[in-house]
Amino acid sequence: MKYKNILVTGSAGFIGFHLSKYLLDNYEDVKVIGIDNLNNYYNPVLKEKRNEILKNYGNYNFIKLDFSDWDNLVENLKDKDIDLIVHLGAQAGVRYSLKNPWAYIKSNELGTLNIFEFARRFDIGKVVYASSSSVYGGNKKIPFSEEDRVDKPISLYASTKRANELMAYTYHHLYGIKMIGLRFFTVYGEYGRPDMAYFKFAKNILLDKEIEVYNYGNMERDFTYISDVVDGILRAIKKDFDYEIFNLGNSKPVKLMYFIELIEKYLNKKAKKKFLPMQEGDVLRTYADLTKSERLLGYKPKVSIEEGLRRFCNWFLENRDWVLRL
Ligand SMILES: NC(=O)c1ccc[n+]([C@@H]2O[C@H](COP(=O)([O-])OP(=O)(O)OC[C@H]3O[C@@H](n4cnc5c(N)ncnc54)[C@H](O)[C@@H]3O)[C@@H](O)[C@H]2O)c1
C-alpha cells in the first residue's frame, strides 16, 4: 500500500468501520486515523461497539470530532502526516432529510468543504469520498450510469451528495487534488445501520412488531453487500485517477417483497406487514450500471443477496441481546 497515514472520516459508521477494519487487518504498515462525532442520528451504542473493535488495533488512532468545525479539525489533524483521505462521514438517510435539512447542510456541505479544504492546505494529494445512488433521483433510464444527467435530486440528502461531487471537481480543477467519488447503492451487512429497512425489518420481526412496507411493496433496490463495497473502495484507493465518479452497486435489483421473504427465511419467522404508500423523497428503483467500475477499477461484486442476507441474519441472531435494543 503506497499510503501510510490514512484519514477515514466517519470511522465509527457502518462503512467506515468495515473499511478501517479491513485496512488494519491487511496492511501492517498502514495507520488509520479515524474521526467521528458519534452523533445520535441512530443509537450511538452501535458506533461505540464498532469503535471498540477498531481500538483493539495498535495502528488505529481515533479522534472524536465534528468535521464541520474547521478550527477543531485543523487543530487535531494538522500534525498527523495524512497522505490519503477516505471521506465517508456524513449525515446519511433520505427520509430524515425532510425533517432536519440543516444536519445535511452542516455535515455534508460545510463538513465536506472542510475536508476538501484540509486536503488543499495540508497537501494531501488524493481524496476518495462517498456519494450515493440517490443522486440519480427519479431516473427512468436503467441501469443508472455515471453518464446520466443527475441534476434533479428529489431529496435534500441527494442534493448534498451531488453538491459534493461538484465541489470535488472544483477542488480537483483548482488545486490538482485527485478526487474519486463513489456512488454507493444500498449497502447492507453485519454492524449495519439501524435506520435502514433491512435492519428495522429484522428487528421488528424478532420483536413481533409490524414492519412498514412502503409503496405497498412495489419497490426495487440494488442491494450491495458490505464486503463488495469495501473491495470497491480499496480499488479506488489503489488505482490512480485524477477525477472520476464510480457506481458501486450489485447491478441486480431485488424486489422488496422477495427481500422480506429472505429475511423471514433466515430468521425463521414471518413478518407482520403493514402496507403503506410511497414516502416522499424515495425512489422506486435503483439499478447500477457497473460497466465503468468494472472497466477502470476491475470491480465485480461477488456476494449474492441470498448469501449476504443469510450472513446478516446470522449475525443479527447471534447478537440479538444487544442488537434488538438499538
Ligand atoms: N449505507 C448505504 O447504503 C449508503 C448508500 C449511499 C451512500 N452512503 C454514504 O456512505 C457514507 C457512509 O455511510 P454509512 O452507511 O456508513 O453511514 P453511517 O451513518 O453509519 O456513518 C457515517 C458516520 O459519520 C459520522 N458523522 C456524521 N456527521 C459527522 C460530522 N459532522 N463530524 C464527524 N463525524 C460525522 C456519523 O457519526 C457516522 O458514524 C456516507 O457518506 C453515506 O452518505 C451510504
The ligand as a Gaussian input file, in Angstrom:
#p B3LYP/6-31G(d) Opt

LIG

0 1
 N      -25.061000       2.684000       3.682000
 C      -25.569000       2.994000       2.489000
 O      -26.429000       2.289000       1.970000
 C      -25.090000       4.214000       1.735000
 C      -25.600000       4.411000       0.442000
 C      -25.179000       5.515000      -0.272000
 C      -24.254000       6.385000       0.278000
 N      -23.781000       6.189000       1.529000
 C      -22.803000       7.145000       2.063000
 O      -21.693000       6.405000       2.542000
 C      -21.123000       7.063000       3.666000
 C      -21.067000       6.126000       4.852000
 O      -22.399000       5.719000       5.154000
 P      -22.760000       4.733000       6.339000
 O      -23.838000       3.860000       5.861000
 O      -21.522000       4.156000       6.882000
 O      -23.422000       5.776000       7.364000
 P      -23.205000       5.950000       8.940000
 O      -24.218000       6.955000       9.375000
 O      -23.201000       4.621000       9.607000
 O      -21.749000       6.573000       9.034000
 C      -21.471000       7.939000       8.922000
 C      -20.671000       8.347000      10.154000
 O      -20.319000       9.731000      10.030000
 C      -20.397000      10.334000      11.300000
 N      -20.610000      11.772000      11.109000
 C      -21.695000      12.378000      10.564000
 N      -21.532000      13.700000      10.568000
 C      -20.312000      13.948000      11.120000
 C      -19.570000      15.128000      11.420000
 N      -20.067000      16.327000      11.129000
 N      -18.354000      15.002000      12.000000
 C      -17.845000      13.777000      12.295000
 N      -18.499000      12.628000      12.048000
 C      -19.716000      12.709000      11.458000
 C      -21.565000       9.647000      11.990000
 O      -21.476000       9.715000      13.403000
 C      -21.456000       8.217000      11.468000
 O      -20.761000       7.380000      12.379000
 C      -21.976000       8.313000       3.886000
 O      -21.363000       9.389000       3.219000
 C      -23.287000       7.968000       3.224000
 O      -23.975000       9.124000       2.829000
 C      -24.179000       5.115000       2.276000

